[in-house]
């Protein structure tokens, strides 16, 4: 099943400047793995050995997956996953 993944501007150099791509899988983890196989370097920018990197927010539709099942959050046809870089400043 293909899920739409929205790519932030900062990561589009890794997706040939595409703002949306599709990925296959039944969990967020599977989507990230699929993206990493098709777009070298993208997986490492999203996750590390501890899980989702602190400076990347991953939303399934309108919900932050950190408040769901993190990388094990299930996805289904029609869902949209958005990768959103964290913003900090002072």
N, C-alpha and C positions, 0 to 999 in steps of 0.2 A: 504494500500500500504506500502511496506517495503522500507525503506531508509537505506543505509549503513552509519554508524556513526563510524568515526575513533577516537579511544580513546588514549590519550597520556599516556606515561609510568607512570606518577604520579597518574593516576586514574585507572589503570588496576587492582589494588587490589580489586576494587569494581566491576569489570566485570569478575571475575575469570581469570584474566590475559589475556583476549582477547584483541587484538589490534583493531579488528573491530567487531561491533555488528550491528544488524539490529533493527530498531525502526519503529513503525507505527504512521502515522499522516499526516495531510495536511499542518501543519505549524511547524516551529522550536519549538514553545511552546508545541505543541502536542507531538513531538518527545521527548523532555526533560521530559514531564510528563510520557510518556510510559517508558522511560529508568528508571525514578525514581521508577516506580512501580515494575519493574523487577530487578533492582539493587539498593537495599536500600542504601541511603546516596549519590548516584550519583547526583540526582537533586539538592540537597543542595550545592554541590560543584560547580555547574554550574550557578545557579541562586539564587537570594535572593529576598526580597520583592520589590526591586527597578528595577529588571531586570537581565540581564547577569552580573555576577560578573566582577569587573574591571580586575582581573588577569586571566580571561579566554577569549580567542578570539574564536568566533564561525564563521566558514567559510562554506558557501554553495557553493560547487564546488570551485571556486577561489575567491569568493567575501565575504568580511567581512559583516556579517548580520547587524552590527551597521550602515552601510551605506545603507542598504536596509530598511526593515521594522522591524528590530530587532527581537524579539521573534515572531512577527506576519508574518514573512517572509514565503511565501508559498513554499512548496517543492513538487516535483513530482517524479514519478518513474524514476530511473536512476540517481537521484541526489546523491551526496556524501556530508555529513556534517562532518567537521573536528573540533574537540575540540583541541585548541592549547593554552597551558599555556603561559601567558605573561612572557617575560624575562626582567629582570632589573639588573642593576649592576652599579658599579662605579669604 
